[in-house]
Amino acid sequence: MSMNVGASNDGPLLEINTTPLIDVLLVLLIMLIITLPAMTHAIKLDMPGVGKPGEVPQAIEVAVDFDNVIVWNGSIVGSLDELELKMRDAARVVPQPHINVRADRRSKYDSVAQVLALAQRSGLRKIGIEGTP
């Protein structure tokens, strides 16, 4: 605290004592920190089950070229209907194979989305998207 000595000032005091304000804000901040619940973010993941030892699931490569040609494990697929038949056959295999979809950066989004939608409708559960460098 400060005092004015010697000078007579009949006007109002222009300085505000901010010490009580800071004390109240610190108490409120501490109360807020104490009362906040612990933040626990849970993400549900479907982890693959443990299969037979030595059993390696098959991986199928599906590529969408820049001119929207679909390639299934190195062989060209003529139409989306043929691709759907291949995907339905792959969905029946136990254990279900991994489907890795790789799209050329110049391919249309619509054709890649159709391939992914076909894979999902066919009953395939292990679908991955490969990135291109």
Rosetta blueprint (number, residue, H / E / L):
1 M L
2 S L
3 M L
4 N L
5 V L
6 G L
7 A L
8 S L
9 N L
10 D L
11 G L
12 P L
13 L L
14 L L
15 E L
16 I L
17 N L
18 T L
19 T H
20 P H
21 L H
22 I H
23 D H
24 V H
25 L H
26 L H
27 V H
28 L H
29 L H
30 I H
31 M H
32 L H
33 I H
34 I H
35 T H
36 L L
37 P L
38 A L
39 M L
40 T L
41 H L
42 A L
43 I L
44 K L
45 L L
46 D L
47 M L
48 P L
49 G L
50 V L
51 G L
52 K L
53 P L
54 G L
55 E L
56 V L
57 P L
58 Q L
59 A E
60 I E
61 E E
62 V E
63 A E
64 V E
65 D L
66 F L
67 D L
68 N L
69 V L
70 I E
71 V E
72 W E
73 N L
74 G L
75 S E
76 I E
77 V E
78 G L
79 S L
80 L H
81 D H
82 E H
83 L H
84 E H
85 L H
86 K H
87 M H
88 R H
89 D H
90 A H
91 A H
92 R H
93 V L
94 V L
95 P L
96 Q L
97 P L
98 H E
99 I E
100 N E
101 V E
102 R E
103 A E
104 D L
105 R L
106 R L
107 S L
108 K L
109 Y H
110 D H
111 S H
112 V H
113 A H
114 Q H
115 V H
116 L H
117 A H
118 L H
119 A H
120 Q H
121 R H
122 S L
123 G L
124 L L
125 R L
126 K L
127 I E
128 G E
129 I E
130 E E
131 G L
132 T L
133 P L
